[in-house]
Amino acid sequence: MESGEDRFYPLSPGVPEDDPGSPGKGSLTGVSLVEPGSVSTSKDRTSAGRRRAGAMPRADWGFLDGAPAEPSDELKAFADNIPDGIFRLDRRLRHVLMNNAMAGLFRTSGERRPGSLDDWDFVTTEAKGRVKKLARKAFTSLLPQELELVCEGQGGPLHFALRLVPEPGAAGDVGTVLGIMRDITSLKRNEAEIQAEHSFREAIGRSLSIGIGAIDDQGRQIYVNPAFCRIVGWTREELLGSCFPYVYWPENERRKARKIFLRVLRGGRTSGSFEVSLQRRDGTRFDALVMYSAFYDNSGKRIGWIGSVGDVSGLKRKEKELQRLNRDLDAIVRKRTDSLRVQNRNLRDILMGLNKAQEELRLSETRVLLEKQRLETILNVVPAGVVVVEGREGRIVYANRRARDLFAGGTPSDWSS
């Protein structure tokens, strides 16, 4: 049973060709059917696996003396335990056999009995015509035919993979075609979800202006986004699959880059960043900031690294320019500080001189006031009248006591009038 031949399930005894009781050309013909895309000589396909794959056993499903053979109860039970829809067509495209899964696809209820392809009410007329055309092709070409069908269900569209396998008789003529209808709706939905998620991620990758790249755990480049390609100048096809040393690493920087590369791969950190010099396709170099992080499969095993690559050459130039401006500003500030220090010293000297002058002026005014008071005291005791006249107008500005007595009192302003 573990040989390279197909493993079959003996549902009903076959009739040897040399049996005296053999009906000859009218003997039942056998057929073995395996899952689309599978290899019938596989040694590791178990019985359960063949049932799950929709494999049909070698059985007496054929024509007996030119008329469709009635399938045995054992064969019917086997077919009814298969989740896939199983049916059999004769040359007039009539159903010779139909299992429960296949009968459940029909919208009409009633006893399950063989009908024809015209009774397929769960597909459109156009799809029904395609199935008929495919069945006729299976009869004429003697080759299996495959088709994907879509029909409307209560919860949305249903997808089926249809496979039609011709069953040649003992004389080589094909009297029946065996059909398998596999429900692949869940598979299609999963594919649609995966495709939507993939498209979403691709859209994100395309919209980013920063380069995104990924490598597997052996260092092979497995993903680059369009921005990454624009930054380094190589196409996606040229970059994917490349290994260390990468084409965008300058030769004289590869030793340094290799140390960084090995430190990332062998280190215990799951994320980090570093700066490295990279080279474009045209030979120009630029400073790049690489920020990386490990990513894992569903089992938690690390399977690679993903990182962002940004051209920071402009930022580095601006940083150097800013450093230069800071140095120039520091020099200007120091020079201005020294100048202000000198000016403050001069201003302090000036203020000290002004204070001294003000003090001397105040002392002079005090001395003048004292002299004036002393003079007035002297003039007031003089027995003669003393009058001080100012200007051409002869305005009297001072008169001593004797003078005021002589002029009948009043003030000097009264006298001038």
C-alpha positions as CSV (number, residue, x, y, z in Angstrom):
1,M,0.0,0.0,0.0
2,E,3.0,2.3,0.4
3,S,4.2,1.7,-3.1
4,G,4.1,4.4,-5.8
5,E,0.7,3.2,-7.0
6,D,-2.6,4.9,-6.0
7,R,-4.1,3.9,-2.7
8,F,-7.8,2.9,-3.3
9,Y,-10.7,2.1,-1.0
10,P,-12.3,-1.2,-2.0
11,L,-16.0,-0.2,-1.8
12,S,-17.3,-3.0,-4.0
13,P,-15.5,-6.0,-5.5
14,G,-14.3,-5.7,-9.0
15,V,-14.8,-8.4,-11.6
16,P,-11.5,-9.6,-13.1
17,E,-11.4,-9.5,-16.9
18,D,-10.5,-13.2,-17.1
19,D,-13.3,-14.3,-14.8
20,P,-15.6,-16.7,-16.6
21,G,-18.5,-14.8,-15.4
22,S,-17.1,-11.5,-16.6
23,P,-19.4,-9.6,-18.8
24,G,-16.6,-8.7,-21.1
25,K,-16.9,-5.3,-22.6
26,G,-19.8,-4.6,-20.4
27,S,-17.7,-4.9,-17.3
28,L,-17.6,-1.9,-14.9
29,T,-14.7,0.4,-15.5
30,G,-12.7,2.0,-12.7
31,V,-11.5,5.5,-12.2
32,S,-9.2,7.2,-9.7
33,L,-9.6,10.9,-9.0
34,V,-7.3,13.1,-6.9
35,E,-7.4,16.7,-5.9
36,P,-6.7,19.3,-8.6
37,G,-2.9,20.0,-8.7
38,S,-2.0,17.0,-6.6
39,V,0.1,14.0,-7.6
40,S,-1.6,10.7,-7.6
41,T,1.7,8.8,-6.9
42,S,2.4,10.6,-3.7
43,K,3.4,8.1,-1.0
44,D,2.5,10.2,2.0
45,R,-1.2,10.8,1.2
46,T,-3.3,9.1,3.9
47,S,-6.8,7.9,3.5
48,A,-8.2,10.8,5.6
49,G,-6.1,13.2,3.5
50,R,-7.5,11.8,0.3
51,R,-11.0,12.1,1.6
52,R,-10.4,15.8,2.7
53,A,-8.9,16.5,-0.7
54,G,-12.0,15.2,-2.4
55,A,-10.3,12.1,-3.9
56,M,-12.6,9.5,-5.2
57,P,-11.7,5.8,-4.8
58,R,-11.4,3.3,-7.6
59,A,-14.9,2.0,-7.8
60,D,-17.3,0.4,-10.2
61,W,-18.6,3.7,-11.6
62,G,-19.1,3.0,-15.2
63,F,-21.4,1.7,-17.9
64,L,-22.7,-1.8,-17.8
65,D,-23.6,-3.1,-21.2
66,G,-24.1,0.4,-22.5
67,A,-26.4,1.6,-19.7
68,P,-25.4,3.6,-16.6
69,A,-24.5,1.3,-13.7
70,E,-26.5,1.8,-10.5
71,P,-24.0,2.9,-7.8
72,S,-23.8,0.6,-4.8
73,D,-25.1,1.6,-1.4
74,E,-21.6,1.5,-0.1
75,L,-20.4,3.9,-2.8
76,K,-23.4,6.2,-2.2
77,A,-22.5,6.3,1.6
78,F,-19.0,7.1,0.8
79,A,-20.0,10.0,-1.6
80,D,-22.5,11.3,1.0
81,N,-19.7,11.6,3.6
82,I,-17.6,13.8,1.4
83,P,-18.1,17.6,2.0
84,D,-17.6,18.3,-1.7
85,G,-20.4,18.0,-4.2
86,I,-20.0,14.8,-6.2
87,F,-21.9,14.1,-9.4
88,R,-21.7,12.0,-12.5
89,L,-22.8,12.8,-16.0
90,D,-23.5,10.6,-19.0
91,R,-22.9,11.7,-22.6
92,R,-26.4,13.4,-22.7
93,L,-25.2,15.4,-19.6
94,R,-27.7,13.7,-17.3
95,H,-26.9,13.1,-13.7
96,V,-26.1,9.4,-13.0
97,L,-25.2,10.1,-9.4
98,M,-25.4,13.0,-7.0
99,N,-24.4,13.1,-3.4
100,N,-26.1,15.0,-0.6
101,A,-23.6,18.0,-0.8
102,M,-24.3,18.4,-4.5
103,A,-28.1,18.1,-4.0
104,G,-28.0,20.7,-1.3
105,L,-26.9,23.3,-3.8
106,F,-30.2,23.2,-5.7
107,R,-32.8,25.7,-4.7
108,T,-35.7,23.3,-5.5
109,S,-36.5,20.7,-2.8
110,G,-37.7,17.2,-3.2
111,E,-36.3,13.8,-3.5
112,R,-32.8,13.6,-4.8
113,R,-32.8,12.0,-8.2
114,P,-30.6,12.4,-11.2
115,G,-31.5,15.2,-13.5
116,S,-29.4,17.0,-16.1
117,L,-27.2,20.1,-16.2
118,D,-30.3,22.0,-17.3
119,D,-31.6,21.6,-13.7
120,W,-28.8,23.6,-12.2
121,D,-30.8,26.4,-10.8
122,F,-28.1,27.7,-8.5
123,V,-26.0,29.2,-11.3
124,T,-26.8,31.7,-14.1
125,T,-27.7,30.6,-17.6
126,E,-24.3,31.8,-18.8
127,A,-22.5,29.7,-16.2
128,K,-24.7,26.7,-17.0
129,G,-23.7,27.0,-20.6
130,R,-20.0,27.1,-19.7
131,V,-20.4,23.9,-17.6
132,K,-22.1,22.2,-20.5
133,K,-19.3,23.2,-22.9
134,L,-16.7,22.1,-20.4
135,A,-18.4,18.7,-20.0
136,R,-18.5,18.1,-23.7
137,K,-14.8,19.0,-23.9
138,A,-14.0,16.5,-21.2
139,F,-15.8,13.8,-23.3
140,T,-14.0,14.7,-26.5
141,S,-10.5,15.5,-25.2
142,L,-10.4,12.7,-22.6
143,L,-8.7,15.3,-20.3
144,P,-9.8,16.7,-17.0
145,Q,-11.4,20.1,-17.2
146,E,-11.5,22.8,-14.5
147,L,-13.8,25.8,-14.0
148,E,-14.5,28.3,-11.3
149,L,-18.2,29.1,-10.7
150,V,-19.8,32.0,-8.8
151,C,-23.4,31.9,-7.7
152,E,-25.5,34.0,-5.3
153,G,-26.1,32.7,-1.8
154,Q,-28.1,34.0,1.1
155,G,-25.0,35.4,2.8
156,G,-23.4,36.7,-0.4
157,P,-21.7,35.2,-3.5
158,L,-20.5,31.6,-3.3
159,H,-17.4,30.4,-5.1
160,F,-17.0,26.8,-6.3
161,A,-14.1,25.0,-8.0
162,L,-15.5,22.5,-10.6
163,R,-13.4,19.7,-11.9
164,L,-14.7,17.3,-14.5
165,V,-12.8,14.0,-15.0
166,P,-13.6,11.7,-18.0
167,E,-14.0,8.0,-17.1
168,P,-12.8,5.8,-19.9
169,G,-14.3,2.3,-20.3
170,A,-12.5,-0.9,-21.0
171,A,-12.6,-0.3,-24.7
172,G,-11.2,3.2,-24.2
173,D,-14.5,5.1,-24.9
174,V,-15.7,7.6,-22.3
175,G,-19.2,7.0,-21.1
176,T,-19.3,9.2,-18.1
177,V,-17.7,12.2,-16.6
178,L,-17.1,12.5,-12.9
179,G,-17.6,16.0,-11.4
180,I,-16.4,17.5,-8.1
181,M,-17.8,20.8,-6.8
182,R,-15.6,22.2,-4.1
183,D,-16.8,25.2,-2.1
184,I,-13.9,27.7,-2.1
185,T,-15.9,30.6,-0.7
186,S,-13.9,30.8,2.5
187,L,-10.7,30.5,0.5
188,K,-11.8,33.3,-1.8
189,R,-12.8,35.5,1.1
190,N,-9.5,34.9,2.9
191,E,-7.7,35.7,-0.4
192,A,-9.7,38.9,-0.7
193,E,-9.0,39.9,2.8
194,I,-5.3,39.1,2.4
195,Q,-5.3,41.0,-0.9
196,A,-7.0,44.0,0.7
197,E,-4.5,44.0,3.5
198,H,-1.7,43.6,1.1
199,S,-3.0,46.5,-1.0
200,F,-3.4,48.6,2.1
201,R,0.1,48.0,3.1
202,E,1.4,48.6,-0.4
203,A,-0.5,51.9,-0.5
204,I,1.1,52.9,2.8
205,G,4.5,52.0,1.5
206,R,3.9,53.9,-1.8
207,S,2.7,57.0,0.0
208,L,5.7,57.3,2.3
209,S,8.4,59.7,1.3
210,I,10.9,57.8,3.5
211,G,12.5,54.6,2.2
212,I,11.3,51.3,3.8
213,G,13.3,48.1,3.4
214,A,13.2,44.7,4.9
215,I,15.7,41.8,5.1
216,D,15.2,38.2,6.3
217,D,17.2,36.7,9.1
218,Q,19.9,35.7,6.7
219,G,20.3,39.2,5.4
220,R,18.5,38.8,2.0
221,Q,16.6,41.8,0.8
222,I,12.9,40.9,0.7
223,Y,11.1,44.2,0.5
224,V,11.7,47.8,-0.7
225,N,9.2,50.5,-1.2
226,P,9.3,53.0,-4.1
227,A,10.8,55.7,-2.0
228,F,13.7,53.4,-1.1
229,C,14.3,52.8,-4.8
230,R,14.2,56.5,-5.5
231,I,16.7,57.2,-2.8
232,V,19.3,54.7,-3.9
233,G,18.6,54.7,-7.6
234,W,18.2,51.0,-8.2
235,T,14.9,49.3,-9.2
236,R,12.9,47.0,-7.0
237,E,13.7,44.0,-9.2
238,E,17.5,44.7,-8.9
239,L,17.3,45.0,-5.1
240,L,15.1,42.1,-4.1
241,G,16.9,39.0,-3.4
242,S,20.3,40.7,-3.0
243,C,22.5,39.8,-0.1
244,F,25.3,41.4,1.9
245,P,27.2,43.5,0.8
246,Y,24.4,45.5,-0.8
247,V,25.0,47.5,-3.9
248,Y,24.2,50.8,-2.1
249,W,27.0,50.3,0.4
250,P,30.2,52.1,-0.6
251,E,33.3,49.9,-0.9
252,N,35.4,51.8,1.5
253,E,32.5,51.9,4.0
254,R,31.7,48.2,3.8
255,R,33.8,47.2,6.8
256,K,32.1,49.7,9.0
257,A,28.7,48.7,7.5
258,R,29.5,45.0,8.1
259,K,30.1,45.6,11.8
260,I,26.9,47.5,12.1
261,F,25.1,44.8,10.1
262,L,26.4,41.9,12.2
263,R,25.8,43.8,15.4
264,V,22.1,44.2,14.4
265,L,21.7,40.6,13.4
266,R,23.5,39.0,16.4
267,G,22.6,41.6,19.0
268,G,19.9,41.2,21.5
269,R,18.2,44.5,20.7
270,T,14.9,44.3,18.8
271,S,15.1,47.9,17.6
272,G,17.4,50.8,17.2
273,S,19.0,53.3,14.9
274,F,22.3,54.2,13.4
275,E,23.8,56.6,10.8
276,V,25.7,55.2,7.8
277,S,27.0,56.6,4.5
278,L,25.3,55.1,1.5
279,Q,25.9,55.3,-2.3
280,R,23.5,56.0,-5.1
281,R,23.6,54.3,-8.4
282,D,25.2,57.4,-10.0
283,G,28.0,57.1,-7.5
284,T,27.0,60.1,-5.3
285,R,27.0,59.5,-1.5
286,F,24.6,60.6,1.1
287,D,24.3,60.3,4.9
288,A,21.4,58.0,5.9
289,L,19.6,57.5,9.2
290,V,18.5,53.9,9.5
291,M,15.8,53.1,12.1
292,Y,15.2,49.3,12.3
293,S,13.0,46.9,14.2
294,A,12.7,43.1,14.2
295,F,9.5,41.4,12.9
296,Y,8.3,37.9,13.8
297,D,6.0,35.1,12.5
298,N,2.9,33.8,14.2
299,S,4.9,31.5,16.4
300,G,7.0,34.4,17.8
301,K,10.2,33.4,15.8
302,R,12.2,36.3,14.5
303,I,12.1,36.1,10.7
304,G,13.7,39.4,9.7
305,W,14.2,43.1,10.1
306,I,12.4,46.1,8.7
307,G,13.8,49.6,8.7
308,S,13.4,53.1,7.4
309,V,16.1,54.8,5.5
310,G,16.1,58.6,5.3
311,D,18.5,60.8,3.5
312,V,19.7,63.2,6.2
313,S,22.4,64.8,4.1
314,G,20.5,68.0,3.9
315,L,19.9,67.9,7.7
316,K,23.6,67.3,8.2
317,R,24.5,70.3,6.1
318,K,22.0,72.4,7.9
319,E,23.4,71.1,11.2
320,K,26.9,72.1,10.2
321,E,25.7,75.5,9.0
322,L,23.8,75.9,12.3
323,Q,27.0,75.0,14.2
324,R,29.0,77.5,12.1
325,L,26.4,80.2,12.8
326,N,26.5,79.4,16.5
327,R,30.3,79.8,16.5
328,D,30.0,83.1,14.6
329,L,27.3,84.2,17.0
330,D,29.4,83.3,20.0
331,A,32.3,85.3,18.6
332,I,30.0,88.3,18.0
333,V,28.6,88.0,21.5
334,R,32.1,87.8,23.0
335,K,33.2,90.8,20.9
336,R,30.1,92.8,21.8
337,T,30.5,91.8,25.5
338,D,34.1,93.1,25.5
339,S,32.9,96.3,23.8
340,L,30.1,96.8,26.3
341,R,32.6,96.1,29.1
342,V,34.8,98.9,27.9
343,Q,31.8,101.2,27.3
344,N,30.6,100.5,30.8
345,R,33.9,101.3,32.2
346,N,34.0,104.6,30.3
347,L,30.4,105.4,31.3
348,R,31.3,104.7,34.9
349,D,34.2,107.1,34.7
350,I,31.9,109.7,33.1
351,L,29.3,109.2,35.8
352,M,31.9,109.5,38.5
353,G,33.1,112.8,36.9
354,L,29.5,114.1,36.7
355,N,28.9,113.2,40.3
356,K,32.0,115.0,41.3
357,A,31.1,118.1,39.2
358,Q,27.6,118.1,40.7
359,E,29.1,118.0,44.1
360,E,31.4,120.9,43.3
361,L,28.5,122.8,41.8
362,R,26.4,122.2,44.9
363,L,29.3,123.4,47.1
364,S,29.8,126.5,44.9
365,E,26.1,127.4,45.1
366,T,26.3,127.0,48.9
367,R,29.3,129.3,49.0
368,V,27.6,131.8,46.8
369,L,24.5,131.7,49.0
370,L,26.6,132.2,52.1
371,E,28.4,135.1,50.6
372,K,25.1,136.6,49.5
373,Q,23.7,136.3,53.0
374,R,26.9,137.7,54.5
375,L,26.8,140.7,52.1
376,E,23.2,141.4,52.8
377,T,24.0,141.4,56.5
378,I,26.7,143.9,56.0
379,L,24.6,146.1,53.8
380,N,21.7,146.1,56.2
381,V,23.9,147.6,58.9
382,V,25.4,150.2,56.7
383,P,24.0,153.7,57.8
384,A,23.5,154.6,54.1
385,G,20.8,153.4,51.7
386,V,22.2,151.0,49.1
387,V,20.3,150.2,45.9
388,V,21.4,147.7,43.1
389,V,20.1,148.5,39.7
390,E,20.3,145.9,36.8
391,G,20.2,146.4,33.1
392,R,19.6,149.4,30.9
393,E,16.0,149.5,32.0
394,G,17.3,150.4,35.5
395,R,15.4,147.6,37.2
396,I,16.0,147.7,40.9
397,V,16.9,144.2,42.1
398,Y,18.1,144.9,45.7
399,A,17.7,147.6,48.3
400,N,19.0,147.4,51.8
401,R,17.0,148.2,54.9
402,R,18.1,151.8,55.0
403,A,17.1,152.4,51.4
404,R,13.7,150.8,51.9
405,D,13.1,153.1,54.9
406,L,14.1,156.1,52.8
407,F,11.7,155.3,50.1
408,A,8.8,154.8,52.4
409,G,8.9,151.0,52.5
410,G,7.7,148.6,49.8
411,T,9.8,146.5,47.5
412,P,12.2,147.4,44.7
413,S,9.6,146.4,42.1
414,D,7.3,149.0,43.5
415,W,9.9,151.7,43.3
416,S,10.6,151.1,39.6
417,S,7.0,151.8,38.7
